[in-house]
Amino acid sequence: MFKAVGDPARLRLLHLLSHEELSVGELVRILEMPQSSISRHLKALKEQGLVADRPIGAATFYRASVEADLGDDDTALRDSLNRLLRENELPEVDRKRLQRTLAMRQSAAGEEFFDRIGSRWDALREHAFGPTFHLEALVRLLPRDLDVADLGAGTGYLLPLLGSHFHKVVAVDMSQQMLDVAKRRIEESGIRNVDLRRGTVESLPLKRAEVDLVLALIILHHVDDIVAVLRQVRHALKPGGRILIVDFQPHQNERFRVAMADRRPGLEKKQLMQWLTDAGFENLFVWDYPHDPHPEHDLAPLPRLYGLIAKRGK
């Protein structure tokens, strides 16, 4: 045993392994010795039972194993060696190289993790936090003092989020049953600034210049006279107010239209932009949503969505 630890390089190596479990490659980087030398020293220490190893993946990791077996004649000697290794700090150069090596190991482990699950990362994240967790953060970028109207609010899916951020929210829907569900939802969330109003988009229960922002999310294709509705929206908006529209482009999927009770099979973007202009809106901005036809859906292929923002004209 004295011969095994009598070599300064072996004692230095054993000192490292008493502080951290390391692979041969990591020992090579820390000690700046050839791999053959590291392997030779590890073999000598392992033959004396001073080092133990365990495989992790394709690599083998080593650690100091100085403690004596019960009743072993070398107990006093091993206890002294163990105390010597643990009570003395690593030389500064070895300590710094060890820290850098462990940092590299952690970084490599992180990269390996993301490389391994990269193709499943979106699904993994959505399964943990839901598909709209980012919406909470994005809404916080908007001014808090806005008064907002949600047309066709339905069961109030967005109301807790809207109510928790904006000054006031007016939720409009024609179905009393939908509004009852929405009422329970906002009561459960503790929101007190949501005003539920029963009415249709053709006859909006909104006062003149009452709100700063109107949301019309997948609702306008249910409307017969869209220009008349847009004029009412303009009437309800404060000067400089905006409307945010999300709807889908025209499609040929009759099964989808019937199942959703849609009056129209989507809205043509250029036509909607013209209707907005006719109703007194300006500064139009339109974008397309990324499209996934969801072939596994019962009503596939699903129509393409687009969004549009317009400002109330003077």
N, C-alpha and C positions, 0 to 999 in steps of 0.2 A: 504493500500500500504506500509506504514511504517513497518507493521508487516511482510509483504511478503519479504521485503528486509532487515529486521532487523536481520535475521539469517546470520552469517558470511559465512556459506557454500553456501547459496543461492546468496549472493552478489558476492561471488567468481565465482559461476557458471554463473551468469548474466554477470559478467565482461568478462569471456571467450567468451560467446555468442555474446557480442558486438564487438568482434574482428574476430570471425569466426563462420560459420554455422557448427554445429557438431551433430553427432548422439549420442544416449544414450551410445552405446558401446565405442565410442571415449571419451565421458565425463568420463566414468568409468575409462579408462586407464589414463587420464590426472589427474583427481582428486583423484584417488585411493580410491574410495568410492563404496559401494555395489550398484548394479543396482537398487535395491528397493529404496534406499535412493535418488539416482539421479532422479528416476521417481517421487517420492513424492515431491521433491523440484521443479521439472519442472511443476507438476500439480498446486502447489501453485502459482508459478509465472505466469502460463498461465491463471489462474482464474482472476488475476489482469490485464491481457492484457499486461504483460511485456515480454512475450515470444510467438513467432509464430512458427508453424511447417509446414512441407510439406513432403509428401512421395516421396522417390526416390527408385524405385524398391521395394525391400522387407524391406527397412529401412525407418525410419522417421528422418528427420534432423530438428534441432531447431536453432533459431536465436533470438537475443534480439529484442524486438519491444517496445522501450521505448517512441518513439515520440507520442505526444498527438494528438488526433483528433481535428479538427478545432472547436473552441468554447467549448472545454472540460474544466471543472472547474479545472482539475488537470494539466493544461498546464504548469504552472510555476514549479510545483514539478517535472513533467516528464522531462522538459527541464534541470533542475538542475541535475537530476539523469543521463540523457544522457550525459551531459557535463562532469560529474564526471567520468563516465565509459570510455569515449573516450579520455579524456585528461590525464588520469593516465595509465602508462604502466602496463602490466601484471607483477605479481611477477616473478622473474627469474625462479623459479622451474616450474611454470605453462607455461611460455613462452617456455622453452626448451622441456617440454613434449608435448606442442602443436605442435612444429616444428617436433618432431619425429613422432607424430601421423599423421600429414599431409603428411610426407614423406612415411609412411607406406600406407596411402590411395592412393597416386600416384602410388606406386609400385604395389599395389594390382589391381588398375585399369588397369595398363599396362599388368599384367599377365592375367587378365580377358579378355582383348581385344584379346590377342594372343591365349588364350585358345578358345575363341569364334570363331575366324576366322582361326584357325590353318589349317584346311583342305582346306581353300580357299586362303591361303596367297600367294602361288606361282602365282595363276591366278590373284590375285589382284595386285601384284607387277609387273607382266608382262604387265597387262593391262595399268598400269601407265607409265612404263619405257621401255616396249618392252622386247622381250625374249632374247636379246643379249647385254643388257646394261653392263653386266660384262665383255664382250669382250674388251671393251675400256680400262678397268683397267688392264686386264691380258696382253695385248699387251705391255703396258708400262713397264713391267718387262724385256722385251727383249732389247738388246743393240740398241742404236739409230743409230749407224754408219753403219748398214748393208745395202747392196744393195740387193733388193728382186725382184724375177720374179714371176708373177702370171700367170700360164698357164691356158688357157681357161678362161680368165677373164670375158668373157661375157659382161654384161651391167655395170660391174665395181662396183658391190655391196660392195666389200671390199676396193676399191681403196681409198676413202676418209680416212678411218681409217689407212690403210697401209701408205699412203702418208703423213699423219700428224705426223707419228712417225719415219719412216725409212729414211735413207739418200737419197735413190733413189728407184723407183719402175718401173719395166718394165712389162707392161700388154700385154699379147699375146692372140690374138683370131683370128680365121679364118674368122669370119663374119664382114664385114664392117659395117653393120647395128648395130650390137652389139657394136662395137667400137665407133660408132657415139653417141649412148646412153651413153656409158661410158665417152666420151669426155664432153658431157653436164653435166654429174654428177660431174666430177672433176672440171669443170669450175665454177659450182655453189658453190662448197665447197671451192674454192679459192686455191686449191692445185696446185703447180707448178713443182713438182718434179716427176711427173708420165709420163713415156714415153710409148705411145700407139703404138704397132707394130702389123701389120697384118701378120699372118702366122699360120702354123699348128704345132702341137707338133711333127709330124713326120719330119718336117724340121724347127727346131727352129731358129728364127731370133735373136739369142744371140751369142755374141762373146765369144772367149775362156776366161775362168776365169773372167767373167764379173760380176757375182753375188755371194753373200754369202749364199743366201737361195732361194730355188725354192719351190713354192706351187703348188701342183697338187691335187686339191680338186674336187673329184668326176669327174675325167676326163679320167683316164687311161683305164677304161673299154670300152671307145670309140675307143681305139687304136688296130691296128692289130698286129704290131711287137713291143711289149712293151720293149723288151731288147734293141732294136735299139734306142728307145726314151730315155730310161734311160742312155744309153751311151752318147747321145747328152747332156742330163742334166749334167752328170758328166763332160763333156767337158766344159760346161758353168759355172761350179762352181769353185770358188777359192779354193785353198788348205784348207782343213778343213771345207769346205762348206757343207750344209745339204739340204736334200730334205724332205719335209713334205707332206705325201700322206694321203688323206682320200678317201675311196671308200667303196663299199658294197660287202658283201659276196655273193657267188652264191645263186640264188633263182630260184623258179619255176614259178614266176608270169609273164607269157608271156604278159599279158595286160600292165603291168608296163614297160616291156622292149620295147614294140612297141611304147607306148605313149612317152617314153623318147628317142626314136631313138637310143637305146644302141646297140653297136656291140656285146657286151657280156652280159650275165645275171649275172654280178658281177665278182669278182676276188677272187680266193682262196688265203688265206693269205700265206700259206706255199709256194705256187707257186710264188707269188709276191716277197717273201723274197729271193727265189732262183734266180729269175731274177735280183734282186738288187745286189746280190752277184756276179752273172755272169757279171754284167755291171761295177763292180769295186767299190761297196759300202761296207761299214763295219759298225760296232756298231749299228746294227739294234735294234729298240725298237718298239714293237707293242702293241696296246691296243684296247679293244672293247668299243664301245659307248653303253650307256644304251639304251635298245630297247623298243620302243613303236610301235606296228604294226598299230596304228591309224585305227581301224576297221571302223571308220566313213568316212575315205578317199575314194574317188572314185576309187582309184587304190589299195586299201588294198588287202592283207597285204603288208606293205612296207618292203623292205629288211633291213637287219641289217648292220649298219655302223661299220667300224673299222678305226683306224689311225695307221700310221707307220712313224717313223723318221729314216733316215739313213745318215751316214756321207760319204763324198767322200773319197775313199781310196787313199793311196799314189801311 
